[in-house]
Amino acid sequence: MAPLLLPSSPIHSFPATPKLSFRSKPRPIIRAAAGLEVDSFTKKSGYLFQLSAFEAESLLDYSPSRIAAIYRRKPLILLRRLIQVGTTFGKWFGVRYIDNLMERSDQMFKVRAAELRKILVELGPAYIKIAQAVSSRPDLIPPSYLDELSLLQDRITPFSTEVALDTIEKELGLRIDELFSEISPKPVAAASLGQVYQARLRRSGQVVAVKVQRPGVQAAISLDILILRFLAGVVKKAGKFNTDLQAVIDEWASSLFREMDYRKEADNGLKFRRLYGGLKDVFVPNINMEHTTRRVLVMEWVEGQKLSEVKDLYLVEVGVYCSFNQLLENGFYHADPHPGNLFRTFDGKLAYIDFGMMGEFKQEFREGFIEACLHLVNRDFDALSKDFVTLGLLPPTAEKEAVTKALTGVFQDAVAKGVRNISFGDLVGNLGTTMYKFKFQIPSYFSLVIRSLAVLEGIAISSDPNYKVLGSTYPWIAKKVLTDSSPQLKSSLQALLYKDGAFRIDRLESLLTESLRARTEKALVKIQREEANSRVVFKEILYFTLTEKGSFVREILIEEFAKGLDALGLATLDSLTSVATTRIPFTGSSVSFMSKEDMINLRTFHHLMFLLAGLESNKKSFEEVNGIGNPNNNQSAYLEESSLLSYQPALVSEILAVLSIIPELPPELQQQLLRLPADLARRLISRASARTIQRIFL
């Protein structure tokens, strides 16, 4: 749970001379005494809290064996919980079945949705957490249920304030009036694990959010996880699931146990602030470590509204960029970004709160995920099947050809519309049958990553039904692939751009074009940028390739230019020879100096020239008119060379226009540019020498 950011909250002020007395013996955590309010969860499930001090301390960290050992000694509590959960859900499904028989399902939809929310609240935190996991997916959950489940984000019935104050005093060892000069008489927000009060620190005067853990929550969650883990084992065996469902539950439970230790949440918050607090328009509140314990957390108060309520698509884009940094740059990510944890501050920033559930994405998996996105967008389904093995989604023994064929069938239509129209939710949903057939596994680490991305897209959909989180993230992925120094990503880029030795200029063009859509934290703009003209495109490409980050791509481009100029020289020689043979009588037909590889290099060179000159709109018509690009056209080389000459004035004028940008470059980049001709000439001489030696001795 995290503080609800409200513009105003009722504040109870303490007098200058405190009237509260310090209690050396705090009142019991759970007490149903007269006059003490009891929330519905405690009222219905309070019997779950009966753990001894030793048992409670043994459950500070998640351990299935310790939980099982505790409840083996409490079989009646375990049986009672099984009966409670079974009969509660059984009644609800029973009335839904009756509604269906009586053909009144539509009329009773909202009523049953409200009943389900009430049931989840009464059953407690474990079930609330599960519901929260799906409450941000409007593409998966019916609207009536979505409306009700969204209330579980921050409108859980609070527990007694008296109990909360007792907990604060016990944990911090000071009286309330010694800690705070003001505190709200009621919680401003309540959720599954705790509730939040607004207060003012007496010593500093700072307004803070004080989060207090719900009493008995650890015992209740432990028992429910034990039950869910048992059911997962039964379901896996009965349904022959390929995924280790118990491992998935263990991963979720481990993160939930970490979330219940507010000291770990405080450490997460400080790390998250250090990594991402400096991003433009991202705000991460500070944590007051002095007043934070295992069950009490004090953090900076923030004013604002839930992001899902203000429909600010710009801040959604900020969230996408921040998520990219979390998942693919640093590997430390917010694993619970539901609408109750993302806010728009009153000064227009995206505020992250609640750092209890965080995830770690290892370097090899980050790179594997990037490669999978690249191969998906470029429809390289054979490579994608290998990526799934790398990510642990497929066993190494899987039949690659059959998997490739199945993935082609699943993703072909989805990616045909272009990267900007790919729905992450649809991709995951369409994989269902294929995952079962080929024994896909869902690694425990991957479930949190998938959930994080799916929830983010769900929030975005509420602002824009056509929003695609993968389409917004891909520019950052493209930029990272083009600039990252990782040997694995460099190898992936090389494999992506070359097939059987042939350079795939269209893929480089796609990567460069998409990377130009990526805005860095200092360059994020609130108004969608208009399509860049050729001058802007060339300037950005030139700037990128001349910097250190673009060195790998620069080497590729120089090499391809060298190949292209070499091929152009051979084509020109072919043209001159052909003209000479037609004018000199009794000479046979001329022999071409060009190989098939040279023809490919010449076409690549022309594509590069058009790309850098910003003439992509004219390139297609140029090729269609002159018959260029057809591999079956035996006159392709001659046509390209002669056609380029006729098209040369427009091409040259366009290149001269964009070359005027060079003086605008920083001096160090101008120096780098001046060194390129010498490098290019060296490569040309090397190629010509190698070809001459080859023809002499072979």
C-alpha positions in Angstrom: 0.0 0.0 0.0 1.1 3.5 -0.5 -0.1 7.0 0.4 -3.1 8.3 -1.4 -2.2 11.7 -2.7 -5.2 13.9 -1.8 -5.3 17.7 -2.2 -6.6 18.0 1.4 -7.0 15.7 4.4 -8.5 16.3 7.8 -5.8 17.0 10.3 -6.0 16.5 14.1 -3.7 19.0 15.9 -2.1 18.2 19.2 -1.9 20.9 21.8 1.4 22.5 22.6 1.4 20.7 26.0 0.8 17.1 25.3 -2.1 15.4 27.1 -1.4 11.9 25.9 0.4 9.7 28.3 3.1 7.3 27.3 2.0 3.7 27.5 4.8 1.4 28.5 2.6 -1.6 27.8 0.9 -1.1 24.4 -2.6 -2.4 24.0 -3.1 -5.7 22.2 -2.9 -5.6 18.5 -6.2 -7.4 18.0 -9.0 -6.5 20.4 -12.7 -6.7 19.9 -13.5 -4.6 22.9 -16.6 -2.4 23.0 -16.2 0.8 21.2 -13.2 -0.4 19.1 -14.0 -0.5 15.4 -13.2 -3.8 13.7 -12.8 -4.0 9.9 -14.6 -6.7 7.9 -11.4 -8.7 7.3 -10.6 -8.9 11.0 -14.2 -9.7 11.8 -14.5 -12.5 9.3 -10.9 -13.9 9.4 -9.5 -12.8 12.7 -9.0 -16.4 13.8 -6.0 -16.5 11.3 -3.9 -14.2 13.5 -3.3 -16.7 16.3 0.4 -17.1 15.9 2.9 -17.1 18.8 5.7 -14.5 19.0 8.2 -17.2 18.0 6.0 -18.3 15.0 5.6 -14.7 13.9 9.3 -14.0 14.0 10.1 -17.2 12.0 8.0 -15.8 9.1 9.9 -12.6 8.6 11.1 -14.1 5.3 9.2 -16.4 3.0 9.8 -20.1 3.5 7.2 -22.7 2.4 8.7 -25.3 4.7 8.4 -23.1 7.8 4.8 -22.1 6.9 3.9 -25.7 6.4 5.5 -26.7 9.7 3.6 -24.0 11.6 0.2 -25.0 10.2 0.7 -28.7 10.5 0.4 -27.9 14.2 -2.8 -26.0 13.6 -4.9 -28.4 11.4 -8.2 -26.9 12.7 -7.3 -23.4 11.5 -6.2 -24.8 8.2 -9.4 -26.7 7.8 -11.5 -23.8 8.9 -9.8 -21.6 6.3 -10.3 -24.1 3.5 -14.0 -24.3 4.3 -14.4 -20.5 4.6 -12.7 -19.9 1.2 -14.5 -22.8 -0.5 -18.0 -21.9 0.7 -17.5 -18.2 0.1 -16.5 -18.6 -3.5 -18.9 -21.5 -3.9 -21.9 -19.4 -3.0 -20.8 -16.6 -5.3 -20.3 -18.9 -8.3 -23.6 -20.6 -7.4 -25.6 -17.4 -7.6 -23.8 -16.5 -10.9 -24.9 -19.9 -12.2 -28.4 -19.3 -11.2 -28.3 -15.9 -12.8 -27.3 -17.6 -16.0 -30.0 -20.2 -15.8 -32.6 -17.5 -15.2 -31.2 -15.3 -18.0 -30.6 -12.4 -15.8 -26.8 -12.3 -15.9 -26.6 -8.9 -17.6 -29.0 -7.3 -15.1 -27.2 -8.7 -12.1 -23.7 -8.0 -13.4 -23.0 -4.9 -11.3 -24.5 -6.5 -8.2 -22.3 -9.6 -8.5 -19.2 -7.5 -9.2 -19.9 -5.5 -5.9 -20.4 -8.8 -4.1 -17.1 -10.2 -5.4 -15.2 -7.1 -4.2 -16.8 -7.5 -0.8 -15.8 -11.2 -0.7 -12.2 -10.4 -1.6 -12.0 -7.7 1.2 -13.4 -10.2 3.7 -11.0 -13.0 2.7 -8.1 -10.7 3.1 -4.8 -9.4 1.6 -3.7 -12.4 -0.5 -6.9 -12.4 -2.5 -6.9 -8.6 -2.7 -3.4 -8.7 -4.2 -4.5 -11.2 -6.8 -7.5 -9.1 -7.8 -5.2 -6.0 -8.0 -3.0 -7.8 -10.4 -5.8 -8.0 -13.0 -7.7 -4.8 -12.1 -5.6 -2.7 -14.5 -6.5 -4.6 -17.6 -9.6 -3.1 -19.2 -8.9 -5.3 -22.3 -9.3 -8.5 -20.2 -11.8 -7.6 -17.4 -15.5 -6.6 -18.0 -16.1 -2.9 -17.2 -18.4 -3.6 -14.3 -15.9 -5.9 -12.6 -13.1 -3.5 -13.5 -14.9 -0.6 -11.7 -15.3 -2.7 -8.6 -11.9 -4.2 -8.5 -10.3 -0.8 -9.1 -11.7 0.2 -5.7 -9.4 -2.5 -4.2 -6.4 -0.2 -5.0 -7.0 2.2 -2.2 -10.5 1.9 -0.7 -10.1 -1.1 1.5 -12.0 -0.9 4.8 -9.5 0.5 7.4 -8.7 -1.1 10.7 -9.0 0.8 14.0 -7.0 4.0 14.3 -6.5 3.2 18.0 -4.7 0.0 17.0 -2.7 1.9 14.4 -1.5 4.5 17.0 -0.6 1.6 19.3 1.5 0.1 16.6 3.3 3.3 15.8 4.2 3.9 19.5 5.3 0.3 20.0 7.5 0.3 16.8 9.1 3.7 17.3 9.3 3.7 21.1 7.9 7.2 21.5 4.5 8.7 22.2 2.5 9.9 19.2 2.6 13.5 20.5 6.4 13.3 20.7 6.6 12.2 17.1 4.0 14.4 15.4 2.5 17.8 16.0 -0.4 16.9 13.8 -1.9 13.7 12.5 -5.2 12.9 10.7 -7.8 11.4 13.0 -8.6 8.8 10.4 -6.5 7.1 7.7 -6.5 8.9 4.3 -6.1 5.6 2.5 -6.3 1.9 3.4 -5.2 -1.1 1.4 -4.6 -4.8 1.8 -1.3 -4.6 3.8 -1.7 -1.3 5.7 -3.2 2.1 5.9 -1.8 5.7 5.7 -2.2 8.7 7.8 -1.1 12.3 7.0 1.0 13.8 9.8 3.5 16.6 10.5 6.8 15.7 12.2 7.1 17.6 15.4 10.9 18.1 15.1 11.2 19.3 11.5 7.6 20.4 10.7 7.7 18.3 7.4 4.3 16.9 6.3 4.7 13.2 5.9 2.7 10.0 5.1 2.7 7.5 7.8 2.1 3.9 6.7 1.1 1.4 9.4 0.9 -2.3 8.7 -2.4 -4.1 9.2 -2.4 -6.3 12.3 -2.2 -10.1 11.7 -1.5 -9.7 8.0 1.5 -11.9 7.9 -0.2 -14.9 9.5 -3.2 -14.5 7.2 -1.1 -14.3 4.0 1.1 -17.2 5.1 -1.9 -19.5 5.4 -3.5 -18.4 2.2 -0.2 -18.9 0.3 0.1 -22.4 1.7 -3.4 -23.2 0.4 -2.7 -21.6 -3.0 0.6 -23.4 -3.3 -1.1 -26.7 -2.7 -3.9 -26.0 -5.2 -1.2 -24.9 -7.8 0.4 -28.3 -7.5 -2.9 -30.1 -7.9 -3.9 -27.9 -10.9 -0.5 -28.5 -12.6 -0.8 -32.2 -12.3 -4.4 -32.3 -13.3 -4.1 -29.9 -16.2 -0.6 -31.0 -17.3 0.7 -27.5 -17.2 4.2 -26.9 -18.5 4.8 -24.0 -16.2 5.9 -24.6 -12.6 2.9 -22.9 -11.0 4.3 -23.4 -7.5 7.4 -21.6 -8.5 5.3 -18.7 -9.9 3.5 -18.5 -6.6 6.8 -18.7 -4.7 8.1 -15.8 -6.6 5.0 -13.8 -6.0 4.9 -14.8 -2.3 8.6 -13.9 -1.9 8.0 -10.4 -3.2 4.9 -10.1 -1.0 6.8 -11.0 2.1 9.5 -8.4 1.2 6.6 -6.0 0.8 5.5 -6.7 4.3 8.9 -5.6 5.7 8.7 -1.8 5.5 12.5 -1.5 6.1 13.1 -3.3 2.8 10.5 -1.1 1.1 12.4 1.9 2.5 15.6 0.6 1.0 13.8 0.0 -2.3 12.4 3.5 -2.3 15.8 5.1 -1.7 17.4 3.0 -4.5 14.5 3.8 -6.9 14.9 7.5 -6.1 18.6 7.4 -6.8 18.2 5.6 -10.1 15.1 7.3 -11.5 14.4 10.4 -9.4 16.5 12.5 -11.8 14.5 11.7 -14.9 12.6 14.6 -16.3 9.0 14.9 -15.0 9.5 11.9 -12.7 9.1 12.4 -8.9 10.1 9.9 -6.3 9.3 10.9 -2.6 12.0 10.7 0.0 11.9 8.1 2.8 12.4 9.1 6.4 14.6 6.2 7.6 14.8 7.5 11.1 11.1 6.8 11.7 10.9 3.6 9.6 10.6 0.1 11.1 9.4 -3.3 10.0 5.7 -2.3 10.5 5.8 1.5 10.2 7.1 3.6 7.3 7.3 7.4 7.1 7.8 9.1 3.8 7.5 12.5 2.1 3.9 13.5 1.5 2.9 14.3 -2.1 -0.1 16.1 -3.5 -1.8 14.9 -6.6 -4.3 12.7 -8.4 -4.3 9.2 -9.7 -2.8 9.0 -13.2 -5.8 6.9 -14.4 -8.2 9.7 -13.4 -6.5 12.6 -15.2 -5.9 10.9 -18.6 -2.5 12.6 -19.2 -1.1 10.7 -22.1 2.2 12.7 -21.9 2.8 11.3 -18.4 2.0 7.8 -19.7 4.8 8.4 -22.2 7.0 9.5 -19.3 6.0 6.3 -17.5 7.0 4.2 -20.6 10.4 5.9 -20.7 10.9 5.4 -17.0 9.8 1.7 -17.4 12.3 1.3 -20.2 15.0 2.5 -17.8 13.8 0.3 -15.1 13.6 -2.9 -17.2 16.2 -2.6 -19.8 18.8 -0.2 -18.5 19.2 -0.8 -14.7 17.1 -4.0 -14.3 15.5 -2.7 -11.0 11.9 -2.2 -11.7 8.6 -1.4 -10.0 6.7 -4.7 -10.1 3.3 -3.3 -8.9 2.5 -0.2 -11.0 -1.3 -0.3 -10.5 -3.3 3.0 -10.7 -3.1 3.4 -7.0 0.7 3.7 -7.2 1.0 6.2 -10.1 0.0 9.8 -9.6 0.1 13.1 -11.4 1.4 15.8 -9.0 -0.1 19.2 -9.1 3.1 20.5 -10.9 2.6 18.0 -13.7 5.1 15.2 -12.7 4.6 11.5 -12.6 5.0 10.3 -9.0 5.8 6.7 -8.1 4.8 5.5 -4.7 4.8 2.2 -2.9 8.1 0.4 -3.3 7.3 -2.8 -1.5 7.1 -5.0 -4.6 10.2 -4.5 -6.8 11.8 -6.8 -9.3 15.4 -7.5 -10.5 15.9 -8.2 -14.2 19.3 -9.8 -14.8 21.6 -8.5 -17.6 21.4 -11.7 -19.7 17.6 -11.7 -19.6 17.5 -7.9 -20.4 19.5 -8.5 -23.5 17.5 -11.6 -24.4 14.3 -9.5 -24.0 15.7 -6.8 -26.3 16.7 -9.4 -28.9 13.2 -11.0 -28.8 11.6 -7.6 -29.4 13.9 -6.9 -32.3 13.3 -10.3 -33.9 9.5 -10.0 -33.4 9.3 -6.6 -35.0 11.5 -7.7 -37.9 9.5 -10.9 -38.3 12.5 -13.1 -37.7 10.6 -15.9 -36.1 13.4 -18.4 -36.3 15.6 -16.2 -34.2 12.6 -15.5 -31.9 12.3 -19.2 -31.1 15.9 -19.2 -30.0 15.3 -16.1 -27.9 12.5 -17.9 -26.0 15.1 -20.6 -25.1 17.5 -18.0 -23.9 14.7 -16.4 -21.8 13.8 -19.8 -20.3 10.4 -19.8 -21.9 11.2 -22.9 -24.0 13.2 -26.0 -23.1 16.4 -26.4 -25.2 14.9 -29.7 -26.5 12.0 -28.0 -28.2 11.6 -28.6 -32.0 12.8 -25.2 -33.4 11.3 -25.5 -36.9 7.8 -26.4 -35.5 8.0 -23.6 -33.0 9.1 -21.1 -35.7 6.1 -22.1 -37.8 3.7 -21.8 -34.9 5.1 -18.4 -33.9 4.8 -17.2 -37.5 1.1 -18.1 -37.4 0.6 -16.4 -34.0 2.5 -13.1 -34.7 2.4 -12.6 -38.4 -0.8 -10.7 -38.5 0.0 -8.7 -35.3 3.3 -7.4 -36.6 2.1 -6.8 -40.2 0.4 -3.6 -39.0 3.7 -2.1 -37.9 5.5 -1.8 -34.6 3.4 1.2 -33.5 0.3 -0.9 -33.7 1.4 -4.0 -31.8 -0.6 -4.6 -28.6 1.5 -6.2 -25.8 -1.7 -7.6 -24.3 -2.7 -9.2 -27.6 0.7 -10.8 -28.1 0.6 -12.4 -24.7 -3.1 -13.5 -25.2 -2.4 -15.0 -28.7 0.4 -17.1 -27.3 -1.9 -19.3 -25.2 -2.4 -22.3 -27.4 1.2 -22.3 -28.7 2.6 -22.1 -25.2 0.7 -25.2 -24.2 1.5 -27.2 -27.3 5.2 -26.6 -27.2 5.6 -26.9 -23.4 6.3 -23.2 -22.8 7.4 -22.4 -19.3 6.8 -19.1 -17.5 10.0 -18.5 -15.4 9.2 -17.0 -12.0 11.2 -13.8 -12.7 9.3 -13.3 -16.0 5.8 -13.3 -14.5 6.6 -10.0 -12.7 8.1 -8.4 -15.9 5.1 -9.4 -18.0 2.7 -8.1 -15.3 4.6 -4.8 -15.1 4.3 -4.2 -18.8 0.7 -5.4 -19.0 -0.4 -3.2 -16.2 1.3 -0.1 -17.8 -0.5 -0.8 -21.1 -3.7 -1.2 -19.1 -3.3 2.2 -17.5 -2.5 3.8 -20.9 -5.5 2.2 -22.5 -7.8 4.0 -20.1 -6.4 7.3 -21.5 -6.1 6.2 -25.1 -7.8 2.9 -26.3 -5.4 2.7 -29.2 -2.3 3.1 -27.1 0.4 0.4 -27.6 3.1 0.2 -24.9 5.5 -1.9 -27.1 5.1 0.7 -29.9 6.2 3.4 -27.5 9.0 1.4 -26.0 10.5 0.1 -29.3 12.2 3.4 -30.2 14.2 3.2 -26.9 15.0 -0.5 -27.7 16.2 0.5 -31.2 18.3 3.3 -29.8 19.9 1.0 -27.2 20.7 -1.7 -29.8 22.4 0.9 -32.0 24.4 2.4 -29.2 25.0 -0.2 -26.5 28.5 -1.5 -26.0 27.4 -5.0 -25.0 29.1 -7.7 -27.1 25.9 -9.7 -27.2 23.8 -6.8 -28.5 26.5 -5.9 -31.0 26.4 -9.5 -32.2 22.6 -9.3 -32.4 22.8 -6.1 -34.5 25.3 -7.7 -36.8 23.1 -10.8 -37.3 20.0 -8.6 -37.8 21.6 -6.5 -40.5 23.3 -9.2 -42.5 21.9 -12.4 -44.0 24.1 -14.7 -46.0 26.6 -11.8 -46.3 24.1 -9.4 -47.8 23.5 -6.1 -46.0 19.8 -5.5 -45.1 19.6 -1.8 -45.5 15.9 -1.8 -44.8 16.5 -3.0 -41.3 19.1 -0.4 -40.5 16.7 2.2 -41.9 13.9 1.0 -39.7 16.2 1.0 -36.6 17.5 4.5 -37.3 14.0 5.8 -38.0 12.6 4.4 -34.8 15.5 5.5 -32.7 14.9 9.1 -33.9 11.5 8.9 -32.2 13.2 8.1 -28.8 13.4 11.2 -26.7 16.0 11.4 -24.0 15.0 12.6 -20.5 16.3 16.1 -21.4 14.5 16.2 -24.8 11.1 14.8 -23.9 8.4 17.1 -25.4 4.8 17.4 -24.5 3.6 18.0 -28.1 4.0 15.1 -30.6 6.8 16.0 -32.9 5.9 16.5 -36.6 7.5 14.4 -39.2 11.1 15.5 -39.5 12.2 16.9 -42.9 15.3 15.5 -44.7 17.6 18.1 -43.1 16.6 17.2 -39.6 16.8 13.5 -40.3 20.3 13.8 -41.8 21.5 16.0 -39.0 20.4 13.5 -36.3 21.8 10.5 -38.2 25.1 12.2 -38.8 25.3 13.4 -35.2 24.6 9.9 -34.0 27.1 8.1 -36.3 29.9 10.5 -35.5 29.7 10.1 -31.7 31.3 7.4 -29.7 28.0 5.6 -29.1 27.5 5.4 -32.9 30.9 4.0 -33.6 29.7 0.4 -34.3 27.1 1.6 -36.8 29.6 4.0 -38.3 32.0 1.1 -39.0 29.1 -0.8 -40.7 28.1 2.3 -42.8 31.7 3.0 -43.9 32.3 -0.6 -44.9 29.0 -0.6 -46.9 29.9 2.7 -48.6 33.3 1.3 -49.5 31.6 -1.8 -51.0 29.1 0.4 -52.8 31.6 2.9 -54.3 33.7 0.0 -55.4 30.7 -1.6 -57.1 29.8 1.8 -58.6 33.3 2.0 -60.1 32.9 -1.4 -61.6 29.4 -0.6 -63.0 30.8 2.6 -64.6 33.6 0.5 -66.1 31.0 -1.9 -67.4 29.1 1.0 -68.9 32.1 2.5 -70.6 33.1 -1.0 -72.0 29.6 -1.6 -73.3 29.6 1.8 -75.1 33.0 1.1 -76.5 32.1 -2.3 -77.9 29.0 -1.0 -79.6 31.1 1.7 -81.4 34.0 -0.5 -82.4 33.0 -2.9 -85.2 33.8 -6.6 -85.1 34.2 -6.7 -81.4 32.4 -9.3 -79.4 30.0 -8.6 -76.5 31.6 -7.0 -73.5 32.4 -9.0 -70.4 31.0 -7.7 -67.1 33.5 -6.9 -64.4 30.7 -7.2 -61.8 29.8 -10.2 -59.7 26.5 -10.9 -58.2 27.8 -9.6 -54.9 28.8 -6.4 -56.5 25.3 -5.9 -57.9 23.9 -6.4 -54.4 26.5 -3.9 -53.0 25.5 -1.4 -55.7 21.8 -1.6 -54.8 22.7 -1.2 -51.1 24.8 1.9 -51.9 21.9 3.5 -53.8 19.6 2.8 -50.8 22.1 4.3 -48.5 22.4 7.4 -50.6 18.6 7.9 -50.7 18.3 7.2 -47.0 20.9 9.8 -46.0 19.6 12.3 -48.5 16.1 12.0 -47.1 14.6 10.9 -50.4 12.8 7.8 -49.3 9.5 9.2 -50.7 11.1 9.4 -54.1 13.1 6.2 -53.9 10.2 3.9 -54.5 9.0 5.6 -57.6 12.6 5.8 -58.8 13.0 2.0 -58.4 9.6 1.2 -59.9 10.1 3.3 -63.0 13.6 1.9 -63.6 13.0 -1.7 -62.6 15.7 -1.6 -59.9 15.8 -4.0 -57.0 14.5 -7.0 -58.9 16.9 -9.8 -58.2 15.7 -11.6 -61.4 16.6 -8.6 -63.5 19.9 -9.4 -65.2 20.4 -5.9 -66.3 19.9 -4.6 -62.8 23.5 -3.3 -62.4 23.5 -1.5 -65.7 20.0 -0.1 -65.1 20.9 1.1 -61.6 24.1 2.8 -62.8 22.5 4.5 -65.8 19.3 5.4 -64.0 21.3 7.0 -61.2 23.0 9.2 -63.7 19.6 10.5 -64.9 18.4 10.9 -61.4 21.7 12.4 -60.2 20.8 16.2 -60.3 18.0 15.8 -57.8 20.1 13.5 -55.6 23.1 15.8 -55.7 21.1 18.9 -54.9 19.5 17.2 -52.0 22.8 15.9 -50.6 24.4 19.4 -51.0 21.5 20.9 -49.1 22.0 18.5 -46.2 25.8 18.8 -46.3 25.3 22.4 -45.3 24.5 21.0 -41.8 28.2 20.1 -41.3 29.2 23.6 -40.0 26.4 23.3 -37.3 28.1 20.2 -35.8 30.4 20.5 -32.8 34.1 20.9 -33.6 35.0 17.5 -32.3 32.4 15.9 -34.6 33.6 17.9 -37.6 37.1 16.6 -37.0 35.7 13.0 -36.8 33.9 13.7 -40.2 37.1 14.9 -41.8 38.8 11.6 -41.0 36.1 9.5 -42.7 37.3 10.1 -46.4 40.8 8.8 -45.6 39.3 5.7 -43.9 36.9 5.2 -46.9 39.8 5.6 -49.4 41.9 3.0 -47.4 39.1 0.5 -47.6 38.5 1.1 -51.3 42.2 0.6 -52.0 42.2 -2.6 -49.9 39.2 -4.0 -51.8 40.7 -3.1 -55.2 44.0 -4.6 -54.3 42.4 -7.8 -53.0 40.3 -8.2 -56.2 43.3 -7.6 -58.5 45.4 -10.2 -56.7 42.5 -12.6 -56.7 42.0 -12.3 -60.5 45.8 -12.6 -61.2 46.3 -15.8 -59.2 42.9 -17.5 -59.6 
